[in-house]
């Protein structure tokens, strides 16, 4: 549930949610929401608004740009490769992939490579004719104890958390941080946008 404090305070919501798979939502109008929870008592409504206001203030104080902590060592990390746009789910039927060993390559199944669609060593999408996604395109690896991404000589490069990796990059590996990382195979508008989620063990 999100947006409830915005309804109670008559302000824009403080949270945003993004669905990465087909989702069914139930939207409730402000009047129906207040009525359903018996918020016609002025004192109770005042108290709830006050609590929402205090919570919003607390969240905003802690919501500054948090420093990105380096990803933990591979042995201590749970790594998942997730679709980061609807097309990967609807057109290519991508589901979350657990990364169990490194290096882990990601690419196009129809590029002449022999990596299975999903294995301990990589993940390939059946993307025949999609020139944005090479085979293999990029890999997740450990370098100096930290997790990172390396482009594998693809035509358009790989974008990792906003940093472009290609043949001309001064540093061939971009480190990943704990939490969600965006990895785009190809140019910024490429449909092959993945989320690499790193969680410490």
BELGIFEN-V828670 format. One record per run of one state. SS is the DSSP state (alpha for helix, beta for strand, coil for the rest). FROM is the first residue (numbers start at 0). TO is the last residue. If there is no record, write none. Layout:
ss: [SS & SS]
from: [FROM & FROM]
to: [TO & TO]
This chain:
ss: [coil & alpha & coil & alpha & coil & alpha & coil & beta & coil & alpha & beta & coil & alpha & coil & beta & coil & beta & coil & beta & coil & beta & coil & beta & coil & beta & coil & beta & coil & beta & coil & beta & coil & beta & coil & beta & coil & beta & coil]
from: [0 & 3 & 9 & 29 & 36 & 41 & 61 & 69 & 70 & 73 & 76 & 83 & 85 & 90 & 96 & 99 & 103 & 108 & 117 & 119 & 121 & 125 & 137 & 143 & 145 & 151 & 157 & 160 & 162 & 165 & 172 & 175 & 176 & 177 & 178 & 185 & 192 & 200]
to: [2 & 8 & 28 & 35 & 40 & 60 & 68 & 69 & 72 & 75 & 82 & 84 & 89 & 95 & 98 & 102 & 107 & 116 & 118 & 120 & 124 & 136 & 142 & 144 & 150 & 156 & 159 & 161 & 164 & 171 & 174 & 175 & 176 & 177 & 184 & 191 & 199 & 200]
